[in-house]
Structure formats: C-alpha cells, structure tokens
Amino acid sequence: MADDSVFAAIPSEVVAGGGITDQVGQHAKLLAQNYDDATHYDLNDPPWGSGDETAETFKEKYVQPHADLRDALHALADAITEAGAKTLFSGQDFHTAQDDAITAIHEGGGGRR
C-alpha cells in the first residue's frame, strides 16, 4: 500500500491500462470518421439548399458548429490515443526501473543506504 511519500505501480497493470486506453482511442477515431462520413456535404450543393433566406440562415448556424464538432471529435480521439501510448510506455518504464532496482539490490547485497 502506498502512502503519501511513496509511489507504487504494478507495471503489468499500467501496461494493460495503456492498451485498453488505446483501444478506446482507436474506437473514438472510428466514431469521429463515421461522423465525418455521415455528415459530409458539398458546400457548393448543400443539402439545405441555397439562394434563399432559410438556406442562408441555416448555413450561418450550421457550418461553423459542424466543423468545430468534427475537429473536436478528432482532437479527442487523438488525445485518448496519445494518453494510451504514454500510459503503455510508462508501464514499460516502471517495469524496467523495477527490474533494475531488483538487480541492483541483488548485486549490491542490500537495500537503502
């Protein structure tokens, strides 16, 4: 059990968490791409029409928020994927540090000095 002055990690569980987080990130990327595919439109021939007041009002209210949401979904997916990678690498680093410490203890014949 770790107290406030000690950091403890179970490397294999950190690595597993990184893998799961990466899976979530990959799924988020797929969802973001699906959103793109399902809501893509040709600005030269928009589904809301053109040339009248209703079409122009819809365009003013829809185009920028749509682009903002699209960009935010991709940014969120990228951030989750990056967090997964960093967690995975941290777990691998914790494992290496733990192995190095155990080796140093065994080779040095002791613990803290």
C-alpha positions as CSV (number, residue, x, y, z in Angstrom):
1,M,0.0,0.0,0.0
2,A,1.4,3.4,-1.0
3,D,1.4,6.3,1.4
4,D,1.8,10.0,0.5
5,S,5.6,9.7,0.3
6,V,5.8,6.5,-1.8
7,F,4.7,5.9,-5.4
8,A,3.8,2.3,-6.2
9,A,2.8,0.9,-9.6
10,I,2.1,-2.5,-10.8
11,P,3.8,-2.3,-14.2
12,S,1.8,-5.0,-15.9
13,E,-1.5,-3.3,-14.9
14,V,-0.2,0.1,-16.1
15,V,0.7,-1.5,-19.5
16,A,-2.8,-3.2,-19.6
17,G,-4.4,0.1,-18.8
18,G,-2.5,1.7,-21.7
19,G,-3.6,-1.0,-24.0
20,I,-7.2,-0.5,-23.1
21,T,-7.0,3.3,-23.3
22,D,-5.5,2.8,-26.8
23,Q,-8.5,0.6,-27.8
24,V,-10.8,3.4,-26.6
25,G,-8.8,5.9,-28.6
26,Q,-9.0,3.7,-31.8
27,H,-12.8,3.4,-31.3
28,A,-13.1,7.1,-30.8
29,K,-11.2,7.6,-34.1
30,L,-13.6,5.3,-35.9
31,L,-16.6,7.2,-34.4
32,A,-15.0,10.5,-35.5
33,Q,-14.5,9.2,-39.0
34,N,-18.1,7.9,-39.1
35,Y,-19.3,11.3,-38.1
36,D,-17.4,12.8,-41.0
37,D,-18.8,10.3,-43.4
38,A,-22.4,10.6,-42.2
39,T,-22.4,14.4,-42.1
40,H,-20.2,15.3,-45.0
41,Y,-21.7,17.7,-47.5
42,D,-20.7,19.6,-50.6
43,L,-20.7,23.3,-49.8
44,N,-21.4,24.0,-53.5
45,D,-24.5,21.8,-53.3
46,P,-25.6,21.7,-49.7
47,P,-28.5,19.5,-48.5
48,W,-30.2,22.6,-47.0
49,G,-30.4,24.3,-50.4
50,S,-29.1,27.7,-51.4
51,G,-30.2,31.0,-52.7
52,D,-33.0,31.8,-50.2
53,E,-33.1,33.3,-46.7
54,T,-33.8,30.0,-45.0
55,A,-30.8,28.3,-46.6
56,E,-28.5,31.2,-45.8
57,T,-29.7,31.3,-42.2
58,F,-29.2,27.5,-41.8
59,K,-25.7,27.8,-43.4
60,E,-24.8,30.6,-40.9
61,K,-26.0,28.5,-37.9
62,Y,-24.7,25.1,-39.0
63,V,-21.4,25.2,-41.0
64,Q,-19.1,26.5,-38.2
65,P,-20.5,24.5,-35.3
66,H,-20.4,21.4,-37.5
67,A,-16.8,22.0,-38.3
68,D,-16.0,22.7,-34.7
69,L,-17.6,19.5,-33.5
70,R,-15.9,17.5,-36.3
71,D,-12.5,18.9,-35.3
72,A,-13.2,18.4,-31.6
73,L,-14.1,14.7,-32.1
74,H,-10.8,14.1,-34.0
75,A,-8.8,16.0,-31.3
76,L,-10.5,14.0,-28.5
77,A,-9.7,10.7,-30.3
78,D,-6.1,11.8,-30.8
79,A,-5.8,12.8,-27.2
80,I,-7.2,9.5,-25.9
81,T,-4.8,7.5,-28.2
82,E,-1.9,9.6,-27.1
83,A,-2.8,9.0,-23.5
84,G,-2.9,5.3,-24.1
85,A,0.5,5.3,-25.7
86,K,2.0,7.3,-22.9
87,T,0.5,5.1,-20.3
88,L,1.8,2.0,-22.1
89,F,5.3,3.4,-22.2
90,S,5.1,4.5,-18.6
91,G,4.2,0.9,-17.6
92,Q,7.1,-0.4,-19.6
93,D,9.4,2.1,-18.0
94,F,8.1,1.2,-14.5
95,H,8.9,-2.4,-15.3
96,T,12.4,-1.6,-16.4
97,A,13.0,0.5,-13.3
98,Q,11.7,-2.2,-11.1
99,D,13.9,-4.8,-12.7
100,D,17.0,-2.5,-12.5
101,A,16.3,-1.9,-8.8
102,I,15.9,-5.6,-8.0
103,T,19.1,-6.3,-9.9
104,A,21.0,-3.6,-8.0
105,I,19.7,-4.9,-4.7
106,H,20.8,-8.5,-5.5
107,E,24.2,-7.4,-7.0
108,G,24.9,-4.8,-4.3
109,G,23.8,-7.1,-1.4
110,G,21.4,-4.7,0.2
111,G,18.7,-2.1,0.0
112,R,18.5,1.5,1.1
113,R,21.6,3.2,2.5
